[in-house]
Amino acid sequence: LSPALNHFRSLDARAGYVEDPSLEALAVTPAAGSLERLDLSGMQWEYDSLFQRNSRPTITDRGAFALARSPHLRSLKHLTFWSSGITAEGRR
């Protein structure tokens, strides 16, 4: 990820396609340390075709754990998920 990320306070990925590997990459990026808000409330399920959701969520406990354990995201105050595959264990 770009070092320019260290100038961002908010990252809005609602219109993007975000998967666990993307969150893992963000979690290990020192430049993400200035983020206070992360919005991942966009389309978080794979779609086979228009309006035909398949059963695999793109954000799961794996991505949630990466964010929670990140030493670089200590400034994060607001985290938004919507319709993800995160279980009760991942929300803790």
Biotite code that builds the C-alpha atoms (Angstrom):
import biotite.structure as struc

atoms = struc.array([
    struc.Atom([0.000, 0.000, 0.000], chain_id="A", res_id=1, res_name="LEU", atom_name="CA", element="C"),
    struc.Atom([1.076, 3.531, -0.701], chain_id="A", res_id=2, res_name="SER", atom_name="CA", element="C"),
    struc.Atom([2.913, 5.611, 1.906], chain_id="A", res_id=3, res_name="PRO", atom_name="CA", element="C"),
    struc.Atom([0.477, 8.406, 0.939], chain_id="A", res_id=4, res_name="ALA", atom_name="CA", element="C"),
    struc.Atom([-2.051, 6.547, 3.084], chain_id="A", res_id=5, res_name="LEU", atom_name="CA", element="C"),
    struc.Atom([-0.505, 8.179, 6.143], chain_id="A", res_id=6, res_name="ASN", atom_name="CA", element="C"),
    struc.Atom([-2.291, 11.419, 5.164], chain_id="A", res_id=7, res_name="HIS", atom_name="CA", element="C"),
    struc.Atom([-5.738, 9.819, 5.311], chain_id="A", res_id=8, res_name="PHE", atom_name="CA", element="C"),
    struc.Atom([-7.944, 9.938, 8.410], chain_id="A", res_id=9, res_name="ARG", atom_name="CA", element="C"),
    struc.Atom([-10.847, 8.126, 6.737], chain_id="A", res_id=10, res_name="SER", atom_name="CA", element="C"),
    struc.Atom([-10.972, 5.313, 4.186], chain_id="A", res_id=11, res_name="LEU", atom_name="CA", element="C"),
    struc.Atom([-14.277, 4.541, 2.491], chain_id="A", res_id=12, res_name="ASP", atom_name="CA", element="C"),
    struc.Atom([-14.367, 1.243, 0.615], chain_id="A", res_id=13, res_name="ALA", atom_name="CA", element="C"),
    struc.Atom([-18.154, 1.018, 0.260], chain_id="A", res_id=14, res_name="ARG", atom_name="CA", element="C"),
    struc.Atom([-18.037, 0.917, -3.522], chain_id="A", res_id=15, res_name="ALA", atom_name="CA", element="C"),
    struc.Atom([-15.093, -1.462, -3.680], chain_id="A", res_id=16, res_name="GLY", atom_name="CA", element="C"),
    struc.Atom([-14.572, -5.181, -3.503], chain_id="A", res_id=17, res_name="TYR", atom_name="CA", element="C"),
    struc.Atom([-12.658, -5.877, -0.300], chain_id="A", res_id=18, res_name="VAL", atom_name="CA", element="C"),
    struc.Atom([-11.436, -9.301, 0.768], chain_id="A", res_id=19, res_name="GLU", atom_name="CA", element="C"),
    struc.Atom([-9.562, -10.663, 3.776], chain_id="A", res_id=20, res_name="ASP", atom_name="CA", element="C"),
    struc.Atom([-6.137, -10.378, 2.043], chain_id="A", res_id=21, res_name="PRO", atom_name="CA", element="C"),
    struc.Atom([-6.798, -6.644, 1.503], chain_id="A", res_id=22, res_name="SER", atom_name="CA", element="C"),
    struc.Atom([-7.520, -6.173, 5.207], chain_id="A", res_id=23, res_name="LEU", atom_name="CA", element="C"),
    struc.Atom([-4.429, -8.192, 6.131], chain_id="A", res_id=24, res_name="GLU", atom_name="CA", element="C"),
    struc.Atom([-2.311, -5.938, 3.901], chain_id="A", res_id=25, res_name="ALA", atom_name="CA", element="C"),
    struc.Atom([-3.833, -2.833, 5.476], chain_id="A", res_id=26, res_name="LEU", atom_name="CA", element="C"),
    struc.Atom([-3.214, -4.203, 8.975], chain_id="A", res_id=27, res_name="ALA", atom_name="CA", element="C"),
    struc.Atom([0.543, -4.574, 8.417], chain_id="A", res_id=28, res_name="VAL", atom_name="CA", element="C"),
    struc.Atom([0.981, -1.186, 6.748], chain_id="A", res_id=29, res_name="THR", atom_name="CA", element="C"),
    struc.Atom([2.536, 1.444, 9.045], chain_id="A", res_id=30, res_name="PRO", atom_name="CA", element="C"),
    struc.Atom([1.071, 4.207, 6.851], chain_id="A", res_id=31, res_name="ALA", atom_name="CA", element="C"),
    struc.Atom([-2.418, 3.125, 7.984], chain_id="A", res_id=32, res_name="ALA", atom_name="CA", element="C"),
    struc.Atom([-1.642, 4.439, 11.460], chain_id="A", res_id=33, res_name="GLY", atom_name="CA", element="C"),
    struc.Atom([-3.445, 7.737, 10.883], chain_id="A", res_id=34, res_name="SER", atom_name="CA", element="C"),
    struc.Atom([-6.782, 6.098, 10.008], chain_id="A", res_id=35, res_name="LEU", atom_name="CA", element="C"),
    struc.Atom([-9.586, 6.960, 12.399], chain_id="A", res_id=36, res_name="GLU", atom_name="CA", element="C"),
    struc.Atom([-12.502, 5.715, 10.295], chain_id="A", res_id=37, res_name="ARG", atom_name="CA", element="C"),
    struc.Atom([-12.742, 2.656, 8.036], chain_id="A", res_id=38, res_name="LEU", atom_name="CA", element="C"),
    struc.Atom([-15.978, 1.968, 6.165], chain_id="A", res_id=39, res_name="ASP", atom_name="CA", element="C"),
    struc.Atom([-16.245, -1.490, 4.622], chain_id="A", res_id=40, res_name="LEU", atom_name="CA", element="C"),
    struc.Atom([-20.019, -1.498, 4.284], chain_id="A", res_id=41, res_name="SER", atom_name="CA", element="C"),
    struc.Atom([-20.139, -2.088, 0.536], chain_id="A", res_id=42, res_name="GLY", atom_name="CA", element="C"),
    struc.Atom([-20.706, -5.285, -1.385], chain_id="A", res_id=43, res_name="MET", atom_name="CA", element="C"),
    struc.Atom([-19.034, -7.954, 0.717], chain_id="A", res_id=44, res_name="GLN", atom_name="CA", element="C"),
    struc.Atom([-20.334, -11.128, -0.855], chain_id="A", res_id=45, res_name="TRP", atom_name="CA", element="C"),
    struc.Atom([-19.227, -12.727, -4.082], chain_id="A", res_id=46, res_name="GLU", atom_name="CA", element="C"),
    struc.Atom([-21.785, -12.547, -6.852], chain_id="A", res_id=47, res_name="TYR", atom_name="CA", element="C"),
    struc.Atom([-21.978, -15.093, -9.663], chain_id="A", res_id=48, res_name="ASP", atom_name="CA", element="C"),
    struc.Atom([-23.958, -12.666, -11.751], chain_id="A", res_id=49, res_name="SER", atom_name="CA", element="C"),
    struc.Atom([-26.070, -9.598, -11.200], chain_id="A", res_id=50, res_name="LEU", atom_name="CA", element="C"),
    struc.Atom([-28.177, -10.138, -8.044], chain_id="A", res_id=51, res_name="PHE", atom_name="CA", element="C"),
    struc.Atom([-27.100, -13.795, -7.771], chain_id="A", res_id=52, res_name="GLN", atom_name="CA", element="C"),
    struc.Atom([-25.152, -13.983, -4.529], chain_id="A", res_id=53, res_name="ARG", atom_name="CA", element="C"),
    struc.Atom([-23.073, -17.080, -3.980], chain_id="A", res_id=54, res_name="ASN", atom_name="CA", element="C"),
    struc.Atom([-22.373, -18.366, -0.495], chain_id="A", res_id=55, res_name="SER", atom_name="CA", element="C"),
    struc.Atom([-18.848, -17.024, 0.074], chain_id="A", res_id=56, res_name="ARG", atom_name="CA", element="C"),
    struc.Atom([-18.475, -13.749, 1.963], chain_id="A", res_id=57, res_name="PRO", atom_name="CA", element="C"),
    struc.Atom([-15.393, -11.738, 1.041], chain_id="A", res_id=58, res_name="THR", atom_name="CA", element="C"),
    struc.Atom([-14.743, -10.464, 4.585], chain_id="A", res_id=59, res_name="ILE", atom_name="CA", element="C"),
    struc.Atom([-14.614, -13.068, 7.330], chain_id="A", res_id=60, res_name="THR", atom_name="CA", element="C"),
    struc.Atom([-13.182, -13.520, 10.817], chain_id="A", res_id=61, res_name="ASP", atom_name="CA", element="C"),
    struc.Atom([-9.741, -13.730, 9.223], chain_id="A", res_id=62, res_name="ARG", atom_name="CA", element="C"),
    struc.Atom([-9.943, -10.101, 8.059], chain_id="A", res_id=63, res_name="GLY", atom_name="CA", element="C"),
    struc.Atom([-11.518, -8.931, 11.307], chain_id="A", res_id=64, res_name="ALA", atom_name="CA", element="C"),
    struc.Atom([-8.764, -10.568, 13.368], chain_id="A", res_id=65, res_name="PHE", atom_name="CA", element="C"),
    struc.Atom([-6.094, -8.932, 11.176], chain_id="A", res_id=66, res_name="ALA", atom_name="CA", element="C"),
    struc.Atom([-7.564, -5.485, 11.831], chain_id="A", res_id=67, res_name="LEU", atom_name="CA", element="C"),
    struc.Atom([-8.025, -6.109, 15.553], chain_id="A", res_id=68, res_name="ALA", atom_name="CA", element="C"),
    struc.Atom([-4.454, -7.332, 16.019], chain_id="A", res_id=69, res_name="ARG", atom_name="CA", element="C"),
    struc.Atom([-2.824, -4.610, 13.963], chain_id="A", res_id=70, res_name="SER", atom_name="CA", element="C"),
    struc.Atom([-0.294, -2.502, 15.856], chain_id="A", res_id=71, res_name="PRO", atom_name="CA", element="C"),
    struc.Atom([-0.755, 0.205, 13.199], chain_id="A", res_id=72, res_name="HIS", atom_name="CA", element="C"),
    struc.Atom([-4.495, 0.801, 13.558], chain_id="A", res_id=73, res_name="LEU", atom_name="CA", element="C"),
    struc.Atom([-4.498, 2.113, 17.131], chain_id="A", res_id=74, res_name="ARG", atom_name="CA", element="C"),
    struc.Atom([-6.101, 5.417, 16.007], chain_id="A", res_id=75, res_name="SER", atom_name="CA", element="C"),
    struc.Atom([-9.092, 3.621, 14.456], chain_id="A", res_id=76, res_name="LEU", atom_name="CA", element="C"),
    struc.Atom([-12.273, 4.789, 16.217], chain_id="A", res_id=77, res_name="LYS", atom_name="CA", element="C"),
    struc.Atom([-15.009, 3.859, 13.720], chain_id="A", res_id=78, res_name="HIS", atom_name="CA", element="C"),
    struc.Atom([-15.174, 0.587, 11.815], chain_id="A", res_id=79, res_name="LEU", atom_name="CA", element="C"),
    struc.Atom([-18.227, -0.220, 9.718], chain_id="A", res_id=80, res_name="THR", atom_name="CA", element="C"),
    struc.Atom([-19.068, -3.626, 8.235], chain_id="A", res_id=81, res_name="PHE", atom_name="CA", element="C"),
    struc.Atom([-22.279, -4.521, 6.520], chain_id="A", res_id=82, res_name="TRP", atom_name="CA", element="C"),
    struc.Atom([-23.451, -7.977, 5.535], chain_id="A", res_id=83, res_name="SER", atom_name="CA", element="C"),
    struc.Atom([-20.079, -9.619, 6.065], chain_id="A", res_id=84, res_name="SER", atom_name="CA", element="C"),
    struc.Atom([-19.197, -13.186, 6.961], chain_id="A", res_id=85, res_name="GLY", atom_name="CA", element="C"),
    struc.Atom([-17.878, -12.189, 10.371], chain_id="A", res_id=86, res_name="ILE", atom_name="CA", element="C"),
    struc.Atom([-19.153, -14.466, 13.110], chain_id="A", res_id=87, res_name="THR", atom_name="CA", element="C"),
    struc.Atom([-19.788, -13.688, 16.784], chain_id="A", res_id=88, res_name="ALA", atom_name="CA", element="C"),
    struc.Atom([-16.212, -14.825, 17.500], chain_id="A", res_id=89, res_name="GLU", atom_name="CA", element="C"),
    struc.Atom([-14.842, -12.349, 14.977], chain_id="A", res_id=90, res_name="GLY", atom_name="CA", element="C"),
    struc.Atom([-16.869, -9.479, 16.448], chain_id="A", res_id=91, res_name="ARG", atom_name="CA", element="C"),
    struc.Atom([-15.305, -9.836, 19.890], chain_id="A", res_id=92, res_name="ARG", atom_name="CA", element="C"),
])
